[in-house]
Every structure is written in structure tokens, then in C-alpha cells.
């Protein structure tokens, strides 16, 4: 009888519904889009009835944001965007994603807004130039129309959506609920799941789903290896480090041809850095200033400039590092302490280490028998063909143009085979 019951209920157990929980706690990047796309596929494979995207972001790339919004809008599984935990925010790109969600929720103590687009190249303020003003209007108009379309699609507050773009407005979770920007406020994930029970969500114009989240299983979907690698490659701090490793490695290989290890590491890091710079936008002026700073530091080794070139190199390097990435465009920037620390490390490397290497290369190498030239020896015996001397802990044959006496201190002038040429020590 028990087997019959299990057989009858087995299909329902096998295809029991679940919730897929994902978390984005960083800037919106290509890795974020890949993570969301993979989570939707995972939810479909597990017959999940809902995806909860827990979001905390300062913004990010607008093209990536559009890609994520397309995936959310076309998803047959409803997606909840939940700004959480307390103290989090969904600024800039995060607000667009929130507006695109099937259900928008926030935790107390969070905020959204400031969706004014930030182009990669600076645009003159309105009134400065006719071209700048026209271009700025086009960008604002496009962004306003885009978020307005999302608001109309989900039946959310259109007026505030446009205001967040044109005025850069931000609001709290309570204000967002009062204005009809979000659908609910929940203290945590458990309370959100409880509030979602029996909630009706519209997938499209024809399909309305009533959620059943009572006692539902929550599956946390972790990013795969490829997504994690892409996350690393789109992190400005790590890209910055890869650039410096490439510079150090290749430069050190040029100083010591054939050492292989620094050159290999440098080339690999350089390729990774170039790939990353192809993915995320960067400022060419910042990159040029960085290379210029390194050139000044290297010049300090060869030119007696009383430290002026070294200081100029550090200043140029720091300014270039600060300008390399735009925090408003990427949603994150290079850490200032990291910039200062690596700038000082670069100064030490290119002034002290490089100088040390060049000095050692210019110093005549003394190994083996050559090491004995110039050292002191003592005459221990006279022979018919010369002398026997005690040198370097051993007894050697010696010759001298100037006659020598027993126990006399002498100096090695040169070596001919196994015979030392000597002279009296002054």
C-alpha cells in the first residue's frame, strides 16, 4: 500500500516547485548578466515557480543593464528584485533593474534612485555648447523613455521614474512603497517569502500567476567558475593589479633576458589585462599618465635629477590610476589606498631595484679562479722554477719578476693555468 502511495505521489515530489535565490552585491557588469541568465536556466531546469534576486549595487554598465532587463522581461518565471539587506541600495542601473522586475521589494533602511545616465566621455553642461547640450538632451531623453516604458510595463510610478533620471532623485523604501514604485517591504528573505504567498503576478498580457510559497524550498544558485572568472576580470582593482604585474614582469625580463619567469608572468597578465580593458570602459588619458609616470621613475635611475623625476613619476602614476576607470560608469572604482600603496611600490621597484640590477650587471663578475686575483698569499718555499705559496687555504705554484723571500706577503696579479703570478704586497 505504501509503495502504491509513493508511486502515485512520486511525480508531484519530483516536480515539486521551488524558489531560486540569487544575490548580486557588486557593480552591474557582464558577469552579473551571465549570472542572471544562468540562474533563469537553472530555475527552468528545477521547475521553480519564482526567482528572487537580492540586489545591492551602486550601478554599473548600461549596456549590461539593458541585457539583464531583456532577460527579466522575457522570463516566463516571475523574478522578484529585492533590495536587501538593510543599508543596501539599488542606485543607477539597479533602479532600472528594479523597475523591470515582475515584483519589486525592498528591505527597511534601503534606498533606490539616482538613475541619471553617466556617459563615458564627459559632456559639456547645458548652455556650454550647442553640441554638448543637444547630446545631453538625447541621452536624458533616451534614458527617460526607457525607464518610463519599464514603469508602464509593470504598472509602477511613471512620474517618479522620470524624475529619478532627470533630477537624480533618490527615495527610501517607505517612500518607494507610498509612491507605488515597489510592491512590498520585507524585513528579510523569510518575511518576503511569506508575503509572496497567494500573491498574483502578471507574466504578460495573457498570463497571471498566483504564487504558492507556503513551505516552499529555497535553492540558492551560486555563480559558476566562468562567471567568477568574469567577475574578477571586470573588477577595476584586480584589472589594475594585472596591468602593473604585466609592466613589472615585461620590464624585468628586458633587464634580464632569458630569466623567462617574470616575462612569462608579465605576458600572461598583460593578455588578461587587455581582455579586461576590452570588456570594461577605461580612460586612455589615465593609461597614458600611468606609463608616463613609470617612464619618469625609470629616468630617475639614469639621470641625476635630485629626485624630481621620481616625484613627478609618482604624481603622474597616481593621477593616471585615479583617472583610469570612472566609478559612476562602472559602479565601482580603484581603491585609493591601493593606488597609493602600489605607486610607492612602483617607485621603489623602478628606482631602487632597477638601479641595483643595472649596477650588478656593470660590475665585473669574479668567480672561480678569477676570484683569487688581488688577494693576499704567503711564500712558503723557494723552488728552482719559482715559489710555492699558501693562498686560499691551498698551496700553489708561483712566479714573480721581483725576487721574493720566505714568509713574505705577496699579492696575486694574474693566473696562468695553475701558476700564480705574484708581486710583493705593498
Secondary structure per residue as TSV (DSSP state, phi and psi in degrees):
chain	resnum	aa	ss	phi	psi
A	1	X	-	360.0	-44.1
A	2	X	H	-61.7	-40.3
A	3	X	H	-62.7	-39.0
A	4	X	H	-64.6	-40.9
A	5	X	H	-63.9	-44.6
A	6	X	H	-62.8	-37.9
A	7	X	H	-66.5	-37.5
A	8	X	H	-70.9	-37.0
A	9	X	H	-94.2	-4.5
A	10	X	H	-58.4	-43.2
A	11	X	H	-60.3	-36.2
A	12	X	H	-72.9	-33.7
A	13	X	H	-68.7	-41.2
A	14	X	H	-65.3	-40.8
A	15	X	T	-105.0	27.0
A	16	X	-	-60.3	139.6
A	17	X	-	-74.5	159.7
A	18	X	E	-151.1	172.4
A	19	X	E	-115.9	133.0
A	20	X	E	-97.4	126.0
A	21	X	E	-110.7	124.2
A	22	X	E	-126.0	161.5
A	23	X	E	-140.0	125.9
A	24	X	E	-117.6	112.8
A	25	X	-	-125.1	50.7
A	26	X	S	-164.0	-175.3
A	27	X	-	-66.8	150.3
A	28	X	B	-73.9	119.5
A	29	X	-	-139.1	174.1
A	30	X	H	-54.4	-30.4
A	31	X	H	-65.6	-36.0
A	32	X	H	-64.0	-41.8
A	33	X	H	-65.0	-41.6
A	34	X	H	-65.1	-40.5
A	35	X	H	-61.9	-45.0
A	36	X	H	-65.2	-44.2
A	37	X	H	-61.2	-42.7
A	38	X	H	-67.3	-34.4
A	39	X	H	-68.8	-35.0
A	40	X	H	-65.2	-43.1
A	41	X	H	-63.3	-40.2
A	42	X	H	-63.4	-41.7
A	43	X	H	-64.4	-38.8
A	44	X	H	-65.5	-41.2
A	45	X	H	-65.7	-31.3
A	46	X	T	-97.4	11.0
A	47	X	T	53.1	40.0
A	48	X	-	-76.0	145.0
A	49	X	S	-94.3	-6.0
A	50	X	E	-159.5	148.1
A	51	X	E	-123.1	127.2
A	52	X	E	-108.3	117.6
A	53	X	E	-100.6	105.9
A	54	X	E	-83.4	119.1
A	55	X	E	-120.4	136.0
A	56	X	-	-149.1	103.4
A	57	X	B	-147.9	149.4
A	58	X	-	-92.3	-1.6
A	59	X	-	127.1	-157.1
A	60	X	B	159.0	-159.8
A	61	X	-	-70.6	131.7
A	62	X	H	-72.3	-35.7
A	63	X	H	-63.3	-40.5
A	64	X	H	-66.5	-38.2
A	65	X	H	-60.4	-44.2
A	66	X	H	-60.8	-40.2
A	67	X	H	-63.1	-42.4
A	68	X	H	-66.8	-39.0
A	69	X	H	-64.8	-37.8
A	70	X	H	-61.4	-42.4
A	71	X	H	-65.1	-39.9
A	72	X	H	-66.8	-45.6
A	73	X	H	-64.5	-33.8
A	74	X	T	-95.2	2.2
A	75	X	-	-73.9	132.9
A	76	X	S	-81.7	-13.2
A	77	X	S	-100.0	124.2
A	78	X	-	-59.9	140.9
A	79	X	E	-118.6	124.8
A	80	X	E	-98.3	124.7
A	81	X	E	-99.8	118.0
A	82	X	E	-119.2	108.4
A	83	X	E	-75.8	109.1
A	84	X	-	-162.3	159.3
A	85	X	S	-81.2	-170.4
A	86	X	T	-59.0	137.4
A	87	X	T	93.2	-5.2
A	88	X	-	-84.0	172.8
A	89	X	E	-151.4	159.5
A	90	X	E	-124.0	80.7
A	91	X	E	-90.9	157.3
A	92	X	T	51.8	-113.2
A	93	X	H	-58.8	-31.0
A	94	X	H	-62.1	-34.2
A	95	X	H	-68.3	-39.7
A	96	X	H	-60.0	-43.9
A	97	X	H	-65.0	-39.5
A	98	X	H	-62.2	-43.7
A	99	X	H	-65.2	-30.0
A	100	X	H	-78.7	-17.0
A	101	X	S	-67.9	154.8
A	102	X	S	-69.2	-36.9
A	103	X	E	-134.2	129.7
A	104	X	E	-110.8	128.0
A	105	X	E	-138.1	155.3
A	106	X	E	-139.8	153.7
A	107	X	-	-92.8	149.1
A	108	X	T	-57.7	144.6
A	109	X	T	83.3	15.0
A	110	X	-	-114.2	169.5
A	111	X	E	-149.1	160.8
A	112	X	E	-136.3	164.8
A	113	X	E	130.7	-160.7
A	114	X	-	55.3	59.5
A	115	X	-	-98.5	12.3
A	116	X	-	-60.3	124.8
A	117	X	-	-67.1	144.6
A	118	X	-	-117.4	103.9
A	119	X	-	-68.1	157.1
A	120	X	S	-62.4	-46.7
A	121	X	S	-93.8	137.8
A	122	X	-	-65.6	142.1
A	123	X	-	-114.2	134.8
A	124	X	-	-57.5	145.5
A	125	X	-	-66.2	158.7
A	126	X	T	-56.9	128.8
A	127	X	T	102.1	-18.3
A	128	X	T	-70.4	-53.0
A	129	X	-	-140.9	154.4
A	130	X	H	-66.9	-39.1
A	131	X	H	-66.7	-46.2
A	132	X	H	-61.6	-43.5
A	133	X	H	-63.8	-41.7
A	134	X	H	-64.7	-42.8
A	135	X	H	-67.3	-39.4
A	136	X	H	-63.3	-41.8
A	137	X	H	-63.0	-39.7
A	138	X	H	-64.0	-42.9
A	139	X	H	-66.0	-44.9
A	140	X	H	-64.3	-39.7
A	141	X	H	-64.7	-41.7
A	142	X	H	-66.0	-44.4
A	143	X	H	-65.2	-40.6
A	144	X	H	-63.9	-44.3
A	145	X	H	-64.2	-36.3
A	146	X	H	-67.4	-49.5
A	147	X	H	-71.3	-27.6
A	148	X	H	-66.0	-40.9
A	149	X	H	-63.8	-36.7
A	150	X	H	-68.2	-40.3
A	151	X	H	-63.3	-42.3
A	152	X	H	-67.9	-35.5
A	153	X	H	-63.7	-39.3
A	154	X	H	-102.6	3.5
A	155	X	T	68.3	38.1
A	156	X	-	-107.0	173.5
A	157	X	-	-62.2	109.9
A	158	X	H	-75.8	-40.4
A	159	X	H	-59.8	-48.2
A	160	X	H	-69.3	-33.2
A	161	X	H	-58.3	-45.8
A	162	X	H	-67.3	-38.6
A	163	X	H	-64.0	-36.2
A	164	X	H	-65.9	-27.9
A	165	X	H	-81.7	-50.3
A	166	X	H	-76.5	-33.8
A	167	X	T	-109.1	-7.7
A	168	X	-	67.9	32.6
A	169	X	-	-71.0	149.3
A	170	X	E	-130.2	147.5
A	171	X	E	-137.9	159.1
A	172	X	E	-82.6	175.4
A	173	X	H	-63.9	-41.8
A	174	X	H	-64.0	-44.6
A	175	X	H	-63.5	-39.0
A	176	X	H	-63.2	-38.4
A	177	X	H	-69.1	-42.6
A	178	X	H	-64.6	-34.4
A	179	X	T	-85.5	-3.9
A	180	X	T	77.6	24.7
A	181	X	S	-82.4	-36.5
A	182	X	S	-121.0	170.5
A	183	X	S	-98.8	-26.6
A	184	X	E	-163.5	162.4
A	185	X	E	-117.9	133.6
A	186	X	-	-135.3	139.3
A	187	X	S	-65.3	-40.5
A	188	X	S	-153.1	-175.8
A	189	X	H	-64.9	-39.3
A	190	X	H	-62.4	-44.4
A	191	X	H	-66.7	-35.6
A	192	X	H	-61.8	-44.2
A	193	X	H	-63.6	-38.1
A	194	X	H	-63.9	-44.5
A	195	X	H	-68.0	-25.5
A	196	X	H	-77.3	-14.4
A	197	X	T	-64.3	129.1
A	198	X	T	69.5	10.6
A	199	X	-	-78.4	133.8
A	200	X	E	-94.5	127.8
A	201	X	E	-127.2	134.8
A	202	X	E	-91.4	122.5
A	203	X	S	-82.8	-46.3
A	204	X	S	-150.4	-166.5
A	205	X	S	-65.4	-20.9
A	206	X	S	-106.3	-29.3
A	207	X	-	-108.4	124.7
A	208	X	E	-122.9	126.1
A	209	X	E	-111.2	135.5
A	210	X	E	-98.9	118.4
A	211	X	-	-76.2	145.6
A	212	X	-	-127.6	93.6
A	213	X	-	-107.7	10.0
A	214	X	T	-69.4	113.5
A	215	X	T	68.7	20.9
A	216	X	-	-75.0	150.5
A	217	X	E	-82.1	134.6
A	218	X	E	-105.7	123.3
A	219	X	E	-108.5	116.0
A	220	X	E	-85.3	122.5
A	221	X	-	-97.4	117.5
A	222	X	-	-92.6	149.9
A	223	X	-	-66.5	142.8
A	224	X	-	-79.7	178.4
A	225	X	H	-60.4	-43.8
A	226	X	H	-63.1	-40.5
A	227	X	H	-66.1	-40.0
A	228	X	H	-63.8	-39.5
A	229	X	H	-63.7	-42.5
A	230	X	H	-65.2	-33.2
A	231	X	H	-62.9	-41.9
A	232	X	H	-64.1	-43.2
A	233	X	H	-72.1	-13.6
A	234	X	T	-109.2	10.6
A	235	X	-	-90.5	116.7
A	236	X	H	-55.1	-38.2
A	237	X	H	-62.7	-43.9
A	238	X	H	-72.6	-38.0
A	239	X	H	-61.6	-40.8
A	240	X	H	-59.4	-44.2
A	241	X	H	-65.2	-40.7
A	242	X	H	-61.4	-39.6
A	243	X	H	-61.6	-44.6
A	244	X	H	-68.4	-39.5
A	245	X	H	-61.5	-40.0
A	246	X	H	-62.2	-43.7
A	247	X	H	-64.5	-48.5
A	248	X	H	-60.2	-49.1
A	249	X	H	-61.8	-48.8
A	250	X	H	-67.0	-40.3
A	251	X	H	-64.8	-42.4
A	252	X	H	-67.5	-33.8
A	253	X	H	-65.8	-37.4
A	254	X	H	-67.2	-32.6
A	255	X	H	-73.6	-31.9
A	256	X	S	-128.9	75.0
A	257	X	T	-57.5	134.7
A	258	X	T	96.7	-7.5
A	259	X	-	-70.9	-22.9
A	260	X	-	66.7	-55.1
A	261	X	H	-57.8	-53.9
A	262	X	H	-63.3	-36.7
A	263	X	H	-66.3	-41.3
A	264	X	H	-63.5	-48.2
A	265	X	H	-61.8	-40.4
A	266	X	H	-63.7	-43.8
A	267	X	H	-66.5	-43.8
A	268	X	H	-61.4	-45.4
A	269	X	H	-64.3	-36.7
A	270	X	H	-64.2	-41.9
A	271	X	H	-64.2	-42.8
A	272	X	H	-62.5	-42.9
A	273	X	H	-63.7	-42.0
A	274	X	H	-64.5	-39.4
A	275	X	H	-63.4	-43.0
A	276	X	H	-65.0	-41.6
A	277	X	H	-67.5	-20.7
A	278	X	H	-77.9	-21.8
A	279	X	H	-89.1	-47.0
A	280	X	S	-106.6	144.0
A	281	X	-	-70.2	144.0
A	282	X	-	-142.1	168.2
A	283	X	-	-100.9	120.3
A	284	X	H	-62.8	-35.4
A	285	X	H	-61.3	-40.4
A	286	X	H	-62.8	-42.0
A	287	X	H	-65.6	-41.2
A	288	X	H	-64.8	-41.5
A	289	X	H	-63.2	-36.1
A	290	X	H	-63.4	-48.3
A	291	X	H	-64.9	-36.5
A	292	X	H	-64.7	-40.7
A	293	X	H	-61.6	-41.5
A	294	X	H	-65.0	-39.6
A	295	X	H	-61.4	-40.0
A	296	X	H	-64.6	-41.2
A	297	X	H	-63.5	-42.4
A	298	X	H	-65.7	-39.7
A	299	X	H	-63.0	-28.9
A	300	X	H	-61.6	-27.7
A	301	X	H	-70.4	-37.5
A	302	X	H	-97.7	-21.5
A	303	X	S	-114.9	131.4
A	304	X	-	-79.2	96.7
A	305	X	-	-117.1	14.0
A	306	X	T	57.3	31.7
A	307	X	T	85.6	-3.3
A	308	X	H	-64.6	-44.7
A	309	X	H	-66.4	-36.5
A	310	X	H	-64.4	-43.8
A	311	X	H	-65.2	-42.8
A	312	X	H	-62.3	-37.0
A	313	X	H	-64.8	-43.4
A	314	X	H	-63.9	-44.7
A	315	X	H	-61.5	-46.2
A	316	X	H	-62.8	-41.0
A	317	X	H	-64.3	-42.7
A	318	X	H	-66.0	-45.2
A	319	X	H	-61.9	-42.8
A	320	X	H	-62.5	-39.8
A	321	X	H	-64.7	-40.6
A	322	X	H	-66.3	-38.0
A	323	X	H	-84.3	-10.8
A	324	X	H	-58.5	-44.9
A	325	X	S	-124.0	146.7
A	326	X	-	-99.2	116.8
A	327	X	H	-62.3	-35.5
A	328	X	H	-70.5	-30.9
A	329	X	H	-78.2	-43.1
A	330	X	H	-89.2	-19.2
A	331	X	S	86.6	-5.5
A	332	X	-	-157.5	162.7
A	333	X	-	-138.0	172.4
A	334	X	-	-70.9	135.8
A	335	X	-	-63.6	129.8
A	336	X	H	-62.3	-43.7
A	337	X	H	-58.4	-35.5
A	338	X	H	-65.7	-40.4
A	339	X	H	-62.3	-47.7
A	340	X	H	-63.5	-43.9
A	341	X	H	-62.7	-46.8
A	342	X	H	-72.2	-26.3
A	343	X	H	-66.9	-42.9
A	344	X	H	-67.8	-38.0
A	345	X	H	-62.8	-41.0
A	346	X	H	-63.7	-40.0
A	347	X	H	-61.6	-46.1
A	348	X	I	-62.9	-42.3
A	349	X	I	-64.2	-51.2
A	350	X	I	-80.3	-21.2
A	351	X	I	-96.9	-47.4
A	352	X	I	-86.5	-54.8
A	353	X	I	-64.4	-45.8
A	354	X	H	-63.9	-40.7
A	355	X	H	-63.2	-39.8
A	356	X	H	-63.9	-42.4
A	357	X	H	-65.0	-44.5
A	358	X	H	-64.6	-40.6
A	359	X	H	-63.1	-42.2
A	360	X	H	-68.0	-32.2
A	361	X	H	-72.2	-31.5
A	362	X	H	-82.4	-14.3
A	363	X	S	-80.6	131.3
A	364	X	-	-64.9	129.0
A	365	X	-	-74.0	136.7
A	366	X	-	-128.5	104.9
A	367	X	-	-135.9	157.6
A	368	X	G	64.9	-132.6
A	369	X	G	-67.7	-31.1
A	370	X	G	-61.9	-23.6
A	371	X	G	-67.3	-21.7
A	372	X	G	-80.6	-16.7
A	373	X	T	-64.8	127.0
A	374	X	T	92.5	-5.4
A	375	X	-	-88.8	167.5
A	376	X	E	-87.8	144.0
A	377	X	E	-135.5	171.3
A	378	X	E	-134.4	131.7
A	379	X	E	-72.7	123.8
A	380	X	E	-111.3	-16.7
A	381	X	E	-163.9	144.0
A	382	X	E	-96.4	140.5
A	383	X	E	-126.4	172.9
A	384	X	T	-66.4	-29.8
A	385	X	T	-101.3	1.1
A	386	X	E	156.0	-125.1
A	387	X	E	-142.3	163.0
A	388	X	E	-112.8	128.0
A	389	X	E	-124.6	149.1
A	390	X	E	-95.9	116.8
A	391	X	E	-144.3	132.4
A	392	X	T	59.7	33.0
A	393	X	T	80.0	4.9
A	394	X	E	-133.2	165.0
A	395	X	E	-100.5	126.7
A	396	X	E	-123.2	157.7
A	397	X	E	-79.3	141.4
A	398	X	E	-137.8	155.1
A	399	X	E	-134.8	148.7
A	400	X	E	-151.1	137.7
A	401	X	S	-69.1	-36.7
A	402	X	S	-89.9	130.0
A	403	X	-	-57.5	141.0
A	404	X	-	-119.3	158.2
A	405	X	-	-112.5	161.1
A	406	X	T	-61.7	143.3
A	407	X	T	65.1	10.5
A	408	X	-	-76.7	140.3
A	409	X	E	-81.7	129.1
A	410	X	E	-129.7	169.4
A	411	X	E	-123.6	138.2
A	412	X	E	-77.2	122.0
A	413	X	E	-92.4	-45.3
A	414	X	E	-157.5	173.9
A	415	X	E	-129.3	129.9
A	416	X	E	-122.8	98.1
A	417	X	T	69.0	-116.0
A	418	X	T	-110.8	18.1
A	419	X	E	-110.5	131.1
A	420	X	E	-95.9	132.3
A	421	X	E	-92.8	125.8
A	422	X	E	-118.2	164.6
A	423	X	E	-149.6	152.1
A	424	X	E	-58.6	139.2
A	425	X	-	-77.8	130.1
A	426	X	-	-75.5	360.0
